Amino acid sequence: MTEIKLTGCCPAPLASYLKSLGIFRILAEQADPDIKGYWQNDTFILLSRLTNQEVVTFFLDSYQPSSIIAPWNGGSGFFPNDNKTGIDALSASDAERFRKLRSAIETAKCVLGAAGVTEKPHSEQKRGLLQRLRCELDDHALLWLDAAVLLTEENPRYPPLLGTGGNDGRLDFTNNYMQRLVELFDAASGKAAPEASKLLNSALFGMSTTGLKSSAIGQFYPGAAGGPNATTGFDAGSLINPWDFVLMLEGAVLFAAAATRRLESAEPGVMSYPFTVRATGSGEGNTALNDEGNARAEIWLPLWNNPTGLEEIKNLLSEGRVTLDRKPVRDGLDFVRAISRLGIERGIDAFQRYAFVMRSGKAYLATPLARVNVSRNTAARLIDQLDSRESNNWLYRFRKLARAKESPARIQSLVRKLEDALFDLAKFDEPKYVQQVLILLGQIQGYLSESSAGREKCSPVPVLTEEWVNKANDNSPEFQIACALASIHAKVVNDKSPIAMFMAEHFAPVQESYKFRKWDEEAHHSVVWSRNTLEDNLYAVLQRRLLDVERNSLPDKPLAGTASAPLSAITAWFNGGADPRRITDLLAGLVLIRLSFSLADDSYDYPLPAAYALLKPFFCTDEQLHKTGLLPKEVCLPLSRELVMRIWRNDSGVLDLAKRRLKAAACPLQGEHIRYEGNNGRALLAALMIPISNKSLQKLTDPLRTKQQPATETIIE
């Protein structure tokens, strides 16, 4: 087998991708049934018994063009005012290589005559004409019809790959196909034109050539469409290689639409086209949400690097109905979530994404977007929690809100950023991409909390599972601190709801439980988080929580933490090694998660302020103090607002107050030697609010314990 590198065939632009499939299909059907093809380094490779020169000779001497016609279109060559340069020459030809195409042309003319159609058919005529053609054309000609038009129970549907039934505006692909054929071959004899050989070598192997034709190529090759800056002058017309156009349409024949319908539904059938979905104006820098309104669709074209036969490719394209959790994918975001599952199962290595968007006036262009590699990405599963039945399809509803008429610019911006972040999350299994989504979800929750109209139209961000933390954890002090703060809650004596006062309630007016979250318009009094600094916000949260404890007579301090930060993170906070803005951004997203674990404890000591160690027991629950032996059973150590205020104001007398209260509570800590050294009261108070584990609390307070009360025997995890 010879390896033939088609260096003139690459995944982009769309014309080149289709040309690659066209060469492969024609050779497999007409020259070498055992030929295989695959992609390598952005080049299409053939494994064939033919040599490079034999491939060139085949296309020049033996290639039989496919029956690509569109008598249902105006401008197709079948009507009086059409350009008939190509169709008339081929109809009059006796050459054997044009026999199938010539037969299809004659059949179409007979159908038009029998139907009395003498000019471009109107919409009512077109449906009947298409049905007649489907009955009369041979199987070879039906391949193109199936790729260009879908007949449903209602009106014909047109797959976006081939415009509106084989034309793009006034450009009819089929008529231009026939015109390009008569430029490459003598219509009467079927022999190749003198310049056909050098043009073919350029199309196949990327060789430089002259003799390009001033003809249109439509949406398939935006770079060859001409216009401003297309040459050294101000503008230029379209220049194409006729072989590129011919082989491009030969490749498009492999794509066929189908009508699909769920068995339990009585709704009309919907069009299904290989790897084609609604356009999404996100996930790539050169598209925007407002492109979606004028876009036809987007198509994700598979790339594979294992040698594969034509029948396997046909099966791949025929099965290219992508599903996500047993539901058809709706748009590009759904597609990128689904491809890791489908791609791996089908041997696909990557997808080249294209969007058919309106550019250059009102012309549609197949704009190449991102290349998405296929790999197993478990992080992509996180997105399911935002778009599940349990979440009431929150993601779909929020995205729909941004696409409504007169949607606020802020909503549109947030949706665009979220979709871009979700595209990245679906492609890359790295903590930074999970964190970026969490940060945006926190911003979205904040926006909705401030917008009564937004709350009416969209529910809160659903409760997320700890899997988000597992995937987002980069072991940075910022993440560890934010995670611990996000887990703060209060315990109550109530069998139905033993936990209350979740941190999320300080960010938005919500009613929280372990599994559900909903808006609560009466909960605005708990929302104290603002655009202030992290220290200011934590102080406001603490004051609010202490007030709620007094009002509700809760049995313990409202500072229980189901997650805890290691002492190394606390040290980083004091030493300026933790960015408060980063913590704030992460915290707003992490409060949306139900946390119930401890981050890694430290195995060695860290130089923490002695004042922090002495004051920390006041910010631990009595339950934790009992377990670590810092309080006798049945004894409480309350946290007064006076103590909080003194810390906040950097009052040096706070340590004397703390020592007296620790002594009154029989706490086995001795702090007579500790002096207040002018610590930053705001930073100290913020650090004290960060939950730490029992082991970390023991390690922190061991140097202050009396010798008669060893902690190592009393700690209980």
Secondary structure as GFF3:
##gff-version 3
##sequence-region A 1 717
A	DSSP	beta_strand	2	6	.	.	.	ID=ss1
A	DSSP	alpha_helix	14	30	.	.	.	ID=ss2
A	DSSP	beta_strand	36	40	.	.	.	ID=ss3
A	DSSP	beta_strand	43	48	.	.	.	ID=ss4
A	DSSP	alpha_helix	52	61	.	.	.	ID=ss5
A	DSSP	alpha_helix	85	91	.	.	.	ID=ss6
A	DSSP	three_ten_helix	96	98	.	.	.	ID=ss7
A	DSSP	alpha_helix	99	115	.	.	.	ID=ss8
A	DSSP	alpha_helix	123	136	.	.	.	ID=ss9
A	DSSP	alpha_helix	139	148	.	.	.	ID=ss10
A	DSSP	three_ten_helix	160	162	.	.	.	ID=ss11
A	DSSP	beta_strand	167	168	.	.	.	ID=ss12
A	DSSP	beta_strand	171	172	.	.	.	ID=ss13
A	DSSP	alpha_helix	173	184	.	.	.	ID=ss14
A	DSSP	alpha_helix	196	205	.	.	.	ID=ss15
A	DSSP	three_ten_helix	218	220	.	.	.	ID=ss16
A	DSSP	three_ten_helix	222	224	.	.	.	ID=ss17
A	DSSP	beta_strand	227	228	.	.	.	ID=ss18
A	DSSP	beta_strand	235	236	.	.	.	ID=ss19
A	DSSP	alpha_helix	242	252	.	.	.	ID=ss20
A	DSSP	beta_strand	258	260	.	.	.	ID=ss21
A	DSSP	beta_strand	270	272	.	.	.	ID=ss22
A	DSSP	beta_strand	276	277	.	.	.	ID=ss23
A	DSSP	three_ten_helix	289	291	.	.	.	ID=ss24
A	DSSP	beta_strand	297	303	.	.	.	ID=ss25
A	DSSP	beta_strand	308	309	.	.	.	ID=ss26
A	DSSP	alpha_helix	310	318	.	.	.	ID=ss27
A	DSSP	beta_strand	323	324	.	.	.	ID=ss28
A	DSSP	beta_strand	327	328	.	.	.	ID=ss29
A	DSSP	alpha_helix	332	346	.	.	.	ID=ss30
A	DSSP	beta_strand	350	359	.	.	.	ID=ss31
A	DSSP	beta_strand	363	373	.	.	.	ID=ss32
A	DSSP	three_ten_helix	378	386	.	.	.	ID=ss33
A	DSSP	alpha_helix	394	402	.	.	.	ID=ss34
A	DSSP	alpha_helix	409	427	.	.	.	ID=ss35
A	DSSP	alpha_helix	431	450	.	.	.	ID=ss36
A	DSSP	alpha_helix	452	457	.	.	.	ID=ss37
A	DSSP	alpha_helix	467	472	.	.	.	ID=ss38
A	DSSP	alpha_helix	477	486	.	.	.	ID=ss39
A	DSSP	beta_strand	488	491	.	.	.	ID=ss40
A	DSSP	beta_strand	499	500	.	.	.	ID=ss41
A	DSSP	three_ten_helix	503	506	.	.	.	ID=ss42
A	DSSP	beta_strand	510	512	.	.	.	ID=ss43
A	DSSP	beta_strand	517	519	.	.	.	ID=ss44
A	DSSP	three_ten_helix	521	526	.	.	.	ID=ss45
A	DSSP	alpha_helix	534	552	.	.	.	ID=ss46
A	DSSP	beta_strand	560	561	.	.	.	ID=ss47
A	DSSP	alpha_helix	567	574	.	.	.	ID=ss48
A	DSSP	alpha_helix	580	590	.	.	.	ID=ss49
A	DSSP	alpha_helix	610	615	.	.	.	ID=ss50
A	DSSP	three_ten_helix	616	619	.	.	.	ID=ss51
A	DSSP	alpha_helix	622	627	.	.	.	ID=ss52
A	DSSP	alpha_helix	641	648	.	.	.	ID=ss53
A	DSSP	alpha_helix	654	664	.	.	.	ID=ss54
A	DSSP	alpha_helix	681	689	.	.	.	ID=ss55
A	DSSP	alpha_helix	694	701	.	.	.	ID=ss56
A	DSSP	three_ten_helix	702	704	.	.	.	ID=ss57
A	DSSP	three_ten_helix	711	713	.	.	.	ID=ss58
###
